[in-house]
Amino acid sequence: MPAAVLFDMDGTLTDSEKLWSIALDELAATHGKTLSAHTREAMVGTNMHVSMVMFHDDLGLPHEGMAASVVWLETRMAELLAVGAPWQPGAREFLLAVRAAGLPTALVTATARELTETLLDNTLGRENFDASVCGEEAGASKPDPAPYLRAAGLLGVDPRDCLAVEDSPTGLASAHAAGCRVLAVPSEVALVVPEGVHVIDSLIEADLDLVRALMV
């Protein structure tokens, strides 16, 4: 069994990427513009700063307005997440099975701490995680390996002995670069999967037998 299981949040455990799309489309509409599908797809799994650079470039807006966009977007997302977010298929059951097996867990997300705390309270259950790494708390965000390295450090384990569960290209790159075994569950965008990474269609297919097999 792995020393720990490290979970991404948006798109992996929760179907919250669709809520981000709602907020981003509404923000674009305040400028009388429409965010392109290509840019929205490229934003999946990135941190707020990178996302806002993409957003402003796509809409032809000056970067000087990025701080105001962040405030608007985080305020709107807090409203949307206040009632929680839907679980991805099989995600809650898999998470609870991992916890029942006594495996340490960490949440590793590019989402800001305040919004992550909202989901921990309203959907995920903070009792289901021994640690969490949000936004740029590790000094760098995905696809840099820093978030997964920090999560493993907080749990006191070697990242090479951990299983990471991811859905996005940036998250997959981050976990793989950190040396984790990786279970990929594509959600909003297609993945280019490195050799050695196991892919499933949804977490409905995930169980403890699969976890064991991936660590061999």
N, C-alpha and C positions, 0 to 999 in steps of 0.2 A: 504494500500500500504506500501511497505517497506520504511524505512528511507533512504536507499540507495541500489544500486545494485552493487556488486563487481564482476568484471570479471577477470578470468584467461585469458591468451593470447594464447600461443602456444597450438594448438589442440582444443581450445575452440572457440576463435574468428577467429584465422587464422589457415590455414592448413600448418603451418610452421614446424611441426615435420618432415615432409618428407624432408625439406631442411636441417634440422639438420642431418638426416640420410645420405644424400648425403655427407655432410662435414665430418661426422664421418667415413664413409666408405673410403673417400679419404685420411683422416689422417691415418687410419689403413694401407692403401695401401702404404703410404710412408715408413712404417716399414716392408713392405713385408708380412703383415698379414691381416686377415679378422676378423672383429668384429662379435661375435656370436649374433644370433637373440635374444636369451634369455637375454643377457646383454643389448642389445639395448632397449628391451622392459622395462627392470627394470630401465633404465635411464630416461624414460619419466617422466617429472614433477620434476626432481631433479635439484639442483643447479649445477653450473659448477664444484665446488670442488668435490662433491660427484660423479658426472658423470665421472670426470677424474680419480678418484680412481677406479671406476668400469672398465673404459676403459683400464687403465694400467694393472690392475689385469687380465682382460680377455685376453689381448694380451701377458701377461708375461713380461711387460716392467717395469723398475725400476721407483719408485715414484719420483726419483730425476728429471726425465724428464717431470713432469707434468706441470711446468710453461711454458716450451716451447710448449707443446701441447695446452695449453690454448691460447697462443698468436696465434698459427697457426690456431686453430679452430675459434677464434673470428674474425681473419682477413678474413678467407674464408667465414664465415657467413655474414660478412658485405658486401662482394661482392655479395652473393646470395640474400641478403635482399635489396640491393640497388634499385632494381626495384619493391620492394614490395613483398607481399606474398598473396596467394589466401585466400579469406574469406572462412570460413566453411559455409556449407549450412544454410541459414536463419540467420546467425550471424549478418550481417550488418543491415538487416531489424529489427531484434529484438533490437539491440543496439540503433538504431535511434528511434524506438518506445518508448523505455525507456526514452531517452532524450526528446522526444517530450512531454512526460507525466510530465516533470519537475522533474524527480527523479535524485538525485545526483548519480554519478558513479565514480568508481575507478578501475584502472587496477592493478591487483595483480599477479605478475609473478616472476618465479625463474630466468628468463633471465636477464643478466647484463643490467645496465642502458644504456650504449652506443648502444647496439643492439635494445633495446626497443625503444629508441628515434628514431632510423631509421624507425621502423615500425609505430610509431606515426606520423612521417612525410610522409611516403610513402604509408601507407595502412589505418591505424586506424583513423587518424585524431585526433590531440591532443585536438581539441575543443569538442570532445565527452567524455572527462574525466575531472573530477574536481580534481583528485589526482592520483598518481601512486606510487606503491611500487615495487622495482625491486631487483633481486638478494638477497643479505643478508643485505639490507638497514634497515631491522627491527631488526637486531642483530642475527637473525636465519632465516633459509629458510624453506619452506614446507618440511616435514609434520608438523613442529612446527606451533602453532597457531599465532606466532608473526606477520607474514605478514598481516593477516586479521585483527588482533587487531590494527596494526598500520594504516592500510587503514581506518578503522572505526574511529580511533582517528583523522586522518587528516581531515576527513569529519565532525567531531564533533558529531558523532552518536554512539549509543550503537550497538555493533556487533550483539546482539541478535535480533535487529530490522532490520537487513540487510539480503538481499538475495545474496548468492554467487553462481556463475555459474562456474562449474569445469568439467574437463574431465579426470583427472588422479587420481590414488590412493593417491599419496602424496598430491595433491591439495585438494581432497575431505577430507582427514584426517585433513588437516590444517584448512579448513573452518569449519568443524564440531566441531573440538576442540575449535575453537574461539567462538562457540555458534551461528554461523550464521544458518539461514535456507539455505538449499543447493539444488540447481537444478543440477543434474548430467547428463552430455551428453557424454557418452563414445565415445572415438575417436580411439586412437591407441591401447589401451589395455583394457582388461575386468576389471570391477570394482566389488569389494565386497562392497555392499552398506549398510550402517547402517540403522537401523529403523528410519523412519521419513524423509529420503532423497528421493526426487522424481526423477525418472529417465525418460528421453525421448530419442528417437533415434537420433534426431537432433534438432537444434534450429528453424527449419521450424515449429515445433510444438509449439514453445513458443510465447506467446502473453501476453498482459496486464491482461487478465482474469486469465491466469495461475499464473501470478505474484501475483495477489490478493489472489487467492485460496491458494497459498503456505504459505501465512502469517497468515492464520486463525489458 
